[in-house]
C-alpha cells in the first residue's frame, strides 16, 4: 500500500539547509579577504606602506576604534545598538584630563568605572522602560555631548602631567604599540569570557529571538544591561588611549569615531539584527576601516569623501549581513 500524498515527507531543498551555513562561512571570511585586498592595494599604490613606521601608525590609529567597536559589538549581538559610544568617549577624555592632576594613576580606573556606570544606566533605561536602544542611546548621545561641553567649558582641557597614561605610548618588544596590544587584549579577554561562560549562548539567544530566549530561561534583561555596561567601559578605555596620544581632553575628541565604529562592526560581518557575529570579526573590521582612513590620501581621494564612503560601506555591509527573517516588509 502506498503512503498517502499528504503523509509523504517533503524533501528539504539543499539551499534551505546548507545555504545559511555556507553564507555564514563566506561572511566570516569577508573581513579577512577585504583586509588582505586593502593591504595589497595600498602596497601597490605606495610601496613604502609595508614599513614598520606605516604599520605602527596604522596600529596606533586603530587601537581606540578596536576597543569602541568591541564593546558596541556585544550590544549589536543582543539585537540593539549604541549610538552614544563616541559621545561617552569624548566626555571621558574631558573627565580624565580634569582628574589626572588630583587622582594621578587612579584617574584611569575612575573614568572607566564612571563610563561603565553611564552605560549601565542606559541599559537599565532600555530594559525597564522598554524604550528601543536606538532611542535611548540617541538621547544619551545628545545628553553626554552637552555635559562634555559644560564640564570642559566648551574648550580643550590640557594635560600638564601625562605620566599616569604615558605607558600606553610605549612599545611591546620595541615594535608593537602598547595601545594596540591593549586593544587586542581587550578583545581577547571579552572573547574568552564569552566562550568560557554561558554568556555567549545567552547573548546569541537574545539576539536571535528575545521572546524565545526569555521562555528558555535566559536572563535577557541582565544580559542587555551587562552589554551596555561593557560598552561604556570600553568607551572609557578608548578615551584613555586618546588622551595619552593627544595630551588633552575635548568635548568632541572622539565624535568622529561613531561611524567608523559602526562600520567596523558591520564590515566584520556582525548582523545588525543581532544574534550572528563575533568580537574577532569586529577586530578585522576595525583594521579594514582604519586602512581605508589611512589609504584614502595615499590613492589621492580627498578626506572630505570619508563620511560618504562610511555611509556606503555601512549600507552595503548591512544589506549583506541582515537577517531578513526578522524584517517585516510592509507593502
The 8 nearest C-alpha neighbors of each residue, nearest first, counted from 0:
[[1, 2, 3, 4, 7, 6, 5, 8],
 [0, 2, 3, 4, 7, 6, 5, 8],
 [1, 3, 4, 7, 0, 6, 5, 8],
 [4, 2, 6, 5, 1, 7, 0, 8],
 [3, 5, 7, 6, 2, 8, 1, 9],
 [4, 6, 3, 7, 8, 2, 9, 1],
 [7, 5, 3, 4, 8, 2, 9, 1],
 [6, 8, 4, 5, 9, 2, 3, 10],
 [9, 7, 10, 6, 5, 4, 11, 2],
 [8, 10, 11, 7, 6, 12, 5, 4],
 [9, 11, 8, 12, 13, 7, 15, 16],
 [10, 12, 9, 13, 15, 16, 14, 8],
 [13, 11, 15, 14, 10, 16, 17, 9],
 [12, 14, 15, 16, 17, 11, 18, 10],
 [13, 15, 18, 17, 12, 16, 19, 11],
 [16, 14, 12, 13, 18, 17, 11, 19],
 [15, 17, 14, 13, 18, 12, 19, 11],
 [16, 18, 20, 14, 19, 13, 15, 21],
 [17, 19, 14, 21, 20, 15, 16, 22],
 [20, 18, 22, 21, 17, 23, 16, 15],
 [21, 19, 23, 17, 22, 18, 24, 16],
 [20, 22, 24, 18, 23, 19, 17, 25],
 [21, 23, 19, 25, 20, 24, 18, 26],
 [24, 22, 26, 20, 21, 25, 19, 27],
 [25, 23, 21, 27, 22, 26, 20, 28],
 [24, 26, 22, 28, 27, 23, 29, 21],
 [27, 25, 23, 29, 24, 28, 268, 22],
 [28, 26, 24, 25, 29, 23, 268, 30],
 [27, 29, 25, 26, 31, 30, 32, 24],
 [28, 30, 32, 26, 31, 27, 33, 25],
 [31, 29, 33, 267, 32, 28, 283, 284],
 [32, 30, 34, 33, 28, 29, 35, 283],
 [31, 33, 29, 35, 34, 30, 36, 28],
 [32, 34, 36, 30, 31, 35, 29, 37],
 [35, 33, 31, 37, 287, 32, 36, 30],
 [34, 36, 38, 32, 37, 33, 31, 39],
 [37, 35, 33, 39, 34, 38, 40, 32],
 [38, 36, 40, 34, 39, 35, 41, 33],
 [39, 37, 35, 41, 40, 36, 42, 34],
 [38, 40, 42, 36, 37, 41, 35, 43],
 [41, 39, 37, 43, 42, 38, 36, 44],
 [42, 40, 44, 38, 43, 39, 45, 37],
 [41, 43, 46, 45, 39, 44, 40, 48],
 [42, 44, 40, 41, 45, 46, 39, 38],
 [45, 43, 41, 42, 40, 298, 46, 297],
 [44, 46, 42, 47, 43, 48, 41, 297],
 [47, 45, 42, 48, 43, 44, 49, 41],
 [48, 46, 45, 49, 50, 42, 53, 44],
 [47, 49, 42, 46, 50, 45, 53, 41],
 [50, 48, 47, 42, 54, 53, 51, 46],
 [51, 49, 53, 52, 48, 47, 54, 55],
 [50, 52, 54, 53, 55, 49, 174, 56],
 [51, 53, 55, 50, 54, 56, 49, 48],
 [54, 52, 56, 50, 55, 51, 48, 57],
 [53, 55, 57, 51, 56, 52, 58, 50],
 [56, 54, 58, 52, 57, 53, 51, 59],
 [55, 57, 53, 59, 54, 58, 60, 52],
 [58, 56, 54, 60, 55, 59, 61, 53],
 [57, 59, 55, 61, 56, 60, 179, 54],
 [60, 58, 56, 62, 61, 57, 179, 55],
 [59, 61, 57, 58, 62, 56, 289, 63],
 [60, 62, 58, 64, 59, 289, 63, 65],
 [61, 63, 179, 65, 59, 64, 182, 60],
 [64, 62, 237, 66, 65, 61, 67, 240],
 [63, 65, 67, 61, 62, 66, 68, 260],
 [66, 64, 62, 68, 63, 67, 285, 282],
 [65, 67, 69, 63, 64, 68, 182, 233],
 [68, 66, 64, 234, 69, 70, 65, 233],
 [67, 69, 260, 71, 65, 66, 70, 72],
 [70, 68, 66, 72, 67, 71, 278, 65],
 [71, 69, 230, 72, 233, 68, 67, 73],
 [70, 72, 68, 230, 74, 73, 69, 81],
 [73, 71, 75, 69, 74, 70, 68, 76],
 [74, 72, 76, 71, 75, 226, 70, 77],
 [75, 73, 77, 71, 79, 76, 72, 226],
 [74, 76, 79, 72, 78, 80, 77, 273],
 [77, 75, 273, 274, 73, 78, 74, 206],
 [78, 76, 206, 74, 75, 205, 273, 202],
 [77, 79, 273, 206, 75, 272, 76, 74],
 [80, 78, 75, 74, 132, 77, 81, 273],
 [79, 81, 75, 74, 132, 133, 82, 78],
 [82, 80, 83, 136, 71, 84, 133, 132],
 [81, 83, 136, 137, 84, 80, 140, 133],
 [84, 82, 140, 136, 86, 81, 85, 139],
 [83, 85, 87, 86, 234, 82, 88, 81],
 [86, 84, 254, 88, 257, 253, 87, 83],
 [85, 87, 89, 83, 88, 144, 140, 84],
 [88, 86, 84, 90, 85, 89, 83, 91],
 [87, 89, 234, 91, 238, 85, 86, 90],
 [88, 90, 253, 86, 92, 250, 252, 91],
 [91, 89, 147, 87, 93, 92, 88, 250],
 [90, 92, 88, 94, 93, 89, 235, 238],
 [93, 91, 248, 238, 95, 89, 90, 94],
 [94, 92, 248, 96, 90, 91, 95, 249],
 [95, 93, 91, 97, 96, 92, 98, 90],
 [94, 96, 98, 92, 97, 93, 99, 91],
 [95, 97, 93, 248, 94, 99, 158, 98],
 [98, 96, 94, 95, 99, 93, 100, 156],
 [99, 97, 95, 101, 96, 100, 102, 106],
 [98, 100, 103, 102, 106, 101, 96, 97],
 [101, 99, 98, 103, 102, 97, 160, 96],
 [102, 100, 99, 98, 103, 106, 97, 105],
 [103, 101, 106, 105, 99, 98, 100, 104],
 [102, 104, 99, 105, 106, 101, 100, 163],
 [103, 105, 163, 106, 107, 102, 99, 164],
 [106, 104, 102, 107, 103, 108, 109, 99],
 [105, 107, 109, 102, 104, 99, 103, 98],
 [106, 108, 110, 109, 105, 104, 111, 239],
 [109, 107, 111, 110, 105, 106, 112, 104],
 [110, 108, 106, 112, 107, 111, 105, 113],
 [111, 109, 113, 107, 112, 108, 235, 106],
 [110, 112, 235, 108, 232, 114, 109, 113],
 [113, 111, 115, 109, 110, 114, 108, 116],
 [114, 112, 116, 110, 115, 111, 109, 117],
 [113, 115, 231, 117, 111, 235, 232, 116],
 [114, 116, 232, 231, 228, 112, 118, 113],
 [117, 115, 119, 113, 118, 114, 112, 120],
 [118, 116, 114, 120, 119, 115, 113, 121],
 [117, 119, 231, 228, 227, 115, 121, 116],
 [118, 120, 228, 122, 116, 121, 117, 227],
 [121, 119, 123, 117, 122, 118, 116, 124],
 [120, 122, 124, 118, 119, 123, 125, 117],
 [121, 123, 224, 119, 125, 227, 120, 124],
 [122, 124, 120, 126, 125, 121, 127, 224],
 [125, 123, 121, 122, 128, 127, 126, 120],
 [124, 126, 130, 122, 123, 129, 132, 128],
 [127, 125, 123, 129, 124, 128, 220, 122],
 [128, 126, 124, 129, 123, 125, 130, 220],
 [127, 129, 130, 124, 125, 126, 123, 131],
 [130, 128, 126, 125, 127, 131, 124, 132],
 [129, 131, 125, 128, 132, 135, 134, 124],
 [132, 130, 133, 134, 125, 135, 129, 79],
 [131, 133, 135, 134, 79, 125, 80, 136],
 [132, 134, 131, 136, 135, 80, 137, 81],
 [135, 133, 137, 132, 131, 136, 138, 130],
 [136, 134, 132, 138, 137, 133, 139, 125],
 [135, 137, 139, 83, 82, 138, 81, 133],
 [136, 138, 134, 140, 139, 135, 82, 133],
 [139, 137, 141, 136, 135, 140, 134, 142],
 [140, 138, 136, 142, 137, 141, 83, 143],
 [139, 141, 83, 137, 143, 138, 86, 142],
 [140, 142, 138, 144, 139, 143, 145, 137],
 [143, 141, 139, 145, 144, 140, 146, 138],
 [144, 142, 146, 140, 145, 141, 139, 86],
 [143, 145, 147, 141, 142, 86, 146, 140],
 [144, 146, 148, 142, 143, 147, 141, 149],
 [147, 145, 143, 149, 148, 144, 150, 142],
 [148, 146, 90, 250, 144, 150, 145, 149],
 [147, 149, 153, 145, 151, 250, 146, 150],
 [150, 148, 146, 152, 147, 151, 153, 145],
 [149, 151, 147, 152, 148, 146, 93, 153],
 [152, 150, 153, 148, 149, 154, 147, 93],
 [151, 153, 149, 154, 150, 148, 155, 147],
 [154, 152, 148, 151, 149, 250, 155, 150],
 [153, 155, 152, 151, 156, 249, 250, 148],
 [154, 156, 249, 248, 157, 247, 151, 153],
 [157, 155, 248, 247, 96, 249, 154, 151],
 [156, 158, 247, 155, 159, 248, 246, 96],
 [159, 157, 247, 246, 96, 160, 161, 156],
 [158, 160, 157, 161, 246, 100, 247, 96],
 [161, 159, 162, 158, 100, 99, 163, 246],
 [160, 162, 163, 164, 165, 158, 159, 246],
 [161, 163, 165, 164, 160, 166, 103, 104],
 [164, 162, 104, 161, 165, 103, 166, 99],
 [165, 163, 166, 162, 243, 161, 167, 239],
 [166, 164, 162, 167, 168, 163, 161, 243],
 [167, 165, 168, 169, 164, 163, 177, 162],
 [166, 168, 178, 177, 165, 169, 164, 243],
 [169, 167, 166, 165, 177, 176, 178, 170],
 [168, 170, 166, 177, 167, 176, 171, 165],
 [171, 169, 176, 173, 177, 175, 174, 172],
 [170, 172, 175, 173, 177, 174, 176, 169],
 [173, 171, 174, 170, 175, 176, 177, 169],
 [172, 174, 170, 171, 175, 176, 169, 177],
 [173, 175, 172, 170, 171, 176, 55, 51],
 [174, 176, 171, 170, 177, 173, 172, 180],
 [177, 175, 170, 179, 178, 171, 169, 180],
 [176, 178, 180, 170, 167, 169, 179, 171],
 [177, 179, 167, 181, 176, 180, 62, 182],
 [180, 178, 62, 182, 176, 181, 177, 58],
 [179, 181, 177, 183, 178, 182, 184, 176],
 [182, 180, 184, 178, 183, 179, 177, 185],
 [181, 183, 179, 185, 184, 180, 62, 66],
 [184, 182, 186, 180, 181, 185, 187, 179],
 [185, 183, 181, 187, 182, 186, 188, 180],
 [186, 184, 182, 188, 183, 187, 181, 189],
 [185, 187, 183, 189, 184, 188, 190, 69],
 [186, 188, 184, 190, 185, 189, 191, 183],
 [189, 187, 191, 185, 190, 186, 184, 192],
 [190, 188, 192, 186, 191, 187, 185, 193],
 [189, 191, 187, 193, 188, 192, 186, 194],
 [192, 190, 188, 194, 193, 189, 195, 187],
 [193, 191, 189, 195, 194, 190, 196, 188],
 [192, 194, 199, 198, 190, 191, 196, 195],
 [193, 195, 191, 192, 196, 199, 190, 198],
 [194, 196, 192, 193, 191, 197, 198, 199],
 [195, 197, 198, 193, 194, 192, 199, 191],
 [198, 196, 199, 200, 201, 193, 195, 194],
 [199, 197, 201, 193, 196, 200, 202, 194],
 [200, 198, 193, 202, 201, 197, 194, 203],
 [199, 201, 203, 202, 198, 197, 204, 193],
 [202, 200, 198, 204, 199, 203, 217, 205],
 [203, 201, 205, 199, 77, 204, 200, 198],
 [202, 204, 274, 200, 206, 205, 201, 207],
 [205, 203, 201, 207, 206, 202, 212, 200],
 [206, 204, 209, 202, 77, 203, 207, 208],
 [205, 207, 274, 77, 273, 78, 203, 204],
 [206, 208, 274, 204, 205, 203, 273, 209],
 [209, 207, 211, 210, 205, 206, 204, 212],
 [208, 210, 205, 212, 211, 213, 206, 207],
 [211, 209, 213, 212, 208, 214, 205, 215],
 [210, 212, 214, 213, 208, 209, 215, 204],
 [213, 211, 209, 215, 217, 210, 214, 204],
 [212, 214, 216, 210, 217, 215, 211, 209],
 [215, 213, 211, 212, 216, 210, 217, 209],
 [214, 216, 212, 213, 217, 211, 210, 218],
 [217, 215, 213, 214, 218, 212, 219, 211],
 [216, 218, 213, 212, 219, 215, 201, 214],
 [219, 217, 221, 220, 222, 216, 213, 201],
 [218, 220, 222, 217, 221, 205, 223, 213],
 [219, 221, 223, 222, 218, 126, 224, 123],
 [220, 222, 224, 223, 218, 219, 225, 226],
 [221, 223, 219, 225, 220, 224, 226, 218],
 [222, 224, 226, 220, 225, 221, 219, 227],
 [225, 223, 122, 221, 227, 226, 222, 119],
 [226, 224, 228, 222, 223, 227, 221, 229],
 [225, 227, 223, 229, 228, 224, 74, 73],
 [228, 226, 118, 230, 224, 122, 119, 225],
 [227, 229, 119, 118, 115, 225, 231, 226],
 [230, 228, 232, 226, 231, 227, 70, 233],
 [229, 231, 70, 227, 233, 71, 228, 232],
 [230, 232, 115, 118, 114, 234, 228, 229],
 [231, 233, 115, 229, 235, 111, 114, 234],
 [234, 232, 236, 230, 235, 231, 70, 66],
 [235, 233, 88, 231, 237, 232, 67, 236],
 [234, 236, 111, 232, 238, 114, 233, 237],
 [235, 237, 239, 233, 238, 234, 111, 232],
 [236, 238, 63, 234, 240, 239, 235, 66],
 [239, 237, 92, 241, 88, 235, 236, 240],
 [240, 238, 236, 242, 237, 241, 243, 235],
 [241, 239, 237, 243, 238, 242, 63, 244],
 [240, 242, 238, 244, 239, 243, 245, 237],
 [243, 241, 245, 239, 246, 244, 247, 240],
 [242, 244, 240, 241, 164, 246, 245, 165],
 [243, 245, 241, 242, 246, 240, 168, 247],
 [244, 246, 242, 247, 243, 241, 248, 240],
 [247, 245, 242, 158, 243, 244, 157, 161],
 [248, 246, 157, 158, 245, 242, 156, 96],
 [247, 249, 92, 93, 156, 96, 155, 242],
 [248, 250, 155, 252, 251, 93, 156, 92],
 [251, 249, 147, 89, 148, 90, 252, 93],
 [252, 250, 254, 249, 89, 253, 86, 144],
 [251, 253, 249, 89, 254, 250, 248, 255],
 [254, 252, 89, 85, 255, 256, 251, 88],
 [253, 255, 85, 251, 256, 252, 86, 257],
 [254, 256, 253, 257, 258, 85, 252, 259],
 [257, 255, 259, 254, 253, 258, 260, 85],
 [258, 256, 85, 260, 259, 255, 254, 261],
 [257, 259, 261, 260, 256, 262, 309, 255],
 [258, 260, 262, 256, 261, 257, 263, 288],
 [261, 259, 68, 263, 257, 262, 258, 256],
 [262, 260, 258, 264, 263, 259, 257, 265],
 [261, 263, 259, 313, 265, 260, 264, 266],
 [264, 262, 284, 285, 260, 266, 261, 265],
 [265, 263, 281, 267, 261, 262, 266, 269],
 [264, 266, 268, 267, 269, 262, 316, 263],
 [267, 265, 284, 263, 268, 316, 264, 262],
 [268, 266, 284, 280, 281, 264, 265, 30],
 [267, 269, 265, 266, 26, 276, 320, 270],
 [270, 268, 276, 265, 275, 267, 264, 271],
 [271, 269, 320, 272, 273, 321, 275, 268],
 [270, 272, 273, 75, 269, 321, 317, 265],
 [273, 271, 270, 78, 322, 321, 274, 206],
 [274, 272, 78, 76, 206, 271, 270, 77],
 [273, 275, 206, 203, 207, 76, 77, 204],
 [274, 276, 270, 269, 273, 76, 203, 277],
 [277, 275, 269, 268, 270, 76, 274, 280],
 [278, 276, 280, 279, 269, 281, 275, 72],
 [277, 279, 281, 280, 69, 282, 186, 190],
 [280, 278, 282, 281, 277, 283, 186, 190],
 [279, 281, 267, 283, 282, 277, 278, 284],
 [280, 282, 267, 284, 264, 278, 279, 283],
 [283, 281, 279, 285, 280, 284, 65, 278],
 [282, 284, 280, 286, 281, 285, 30, 267],
 [285, 283, 263, 267, 281, 287, 266, 282],
 [284, 286, 263, 282, 288, 287, 283, 65],
 [285, 287, 289, 283, 284, 288, 290, 61],
 [288, 286, 284, 290, 34, 285, 289, 291],
 [287, 289, 291, 285, 286, 290, 263, 284],
 [290, 288, 286, 292, 291, 287, 61, 285],
 [291, 289, 293, 287, 292, 288, 294, 286],
 [290, 292, 294, 288, 289, 293, 295, 287],
 [293, 291, 289, 290, 294, 295, 288, 305],
 [294, 292, 290, 291, 295, 289, 296, 297],
 [293, 295, 291, 297, 292, 290, 296, 298],
 [294, 296, 300, 297, 298, 292, 293, 291],
 [297, 295, 299, 300, 298, 294, 301, 293],
 [298, 296, 294, 295, 299, 44, 45, 293],
 [299, 297, 295, 296, 300, 294, 44, 41],
 [298, 300, 296, 297, 295, 301, 294, 302],
 [299, 301, 295, 296, 298, 302, 304, 297],
 [302, 300, 303, 304, 299, 296, 295, 305],
 [301, 303, 305, 304, 300, 295, 296, 292],
 [304, 302, 301, 305, 306, 307, 300, 308],
 [303, 305, 307, 302, 306, 301, 308, 300],
 [306, 304, 308, 302, 307, 303, 309, 292],
 [307, 305, 309, 308, 304, 310, 303, 258],
 [308, 306, 310, 304, 305, 309, 311, 303],
 [307, 309, 305, 311, 306, 310, 312, 304],
 [310, 308, 312, 306, 307, 311, 313, 305],
 [309, 311, 307, 313, 308, 312, 306, 314],
 [310, 312, 308, 314, 309, 313, 315, 307],
 [313, 311, 309, 315, 310, 314, 316, 308],
 [312, 314, 316, 310, 262, 311, 315, 317],
 [313, 315, 311, 317, 312, 316, 318, 310],
 [316, 314, 318, 312, 317, 313, 311, 319],
 [317, 315, 319, 313, 318, 266, 314, 265],
 [318, 316, 320, 314, 319, 321, 315, 313],
 [317, 319, 315, 316, 321, 320, 314, 313],
 [318, 320, 316, 317, 321, 315, 26, 268],
 [321, 319, 270, 317, 318, 268, 316, 322],
 [322, 320, 270, 318, 317, 323, 319, 272],
 [321, 323, 324, 325, 272, 320, 270, 326],
 [324, 322, 326, 325, 321, 327, 272, 320],
 [323, 325, 322, 326, 327, 321, 272, 328],
 [326, 324, 323, 322, 327, 272, 321, 207],
 [327, 325, 323, 324, 328, 322, 272, 321],
 [326, 328, 329, 325, 324, 323, 330, 322],
 [329, 327, 326, 330, 323, 325, 324, 322],
 [330, 328, 327, 326, 325, 323, 324, 322],
 [329, 328, 327, 326, 323, 325, 324, 322]]
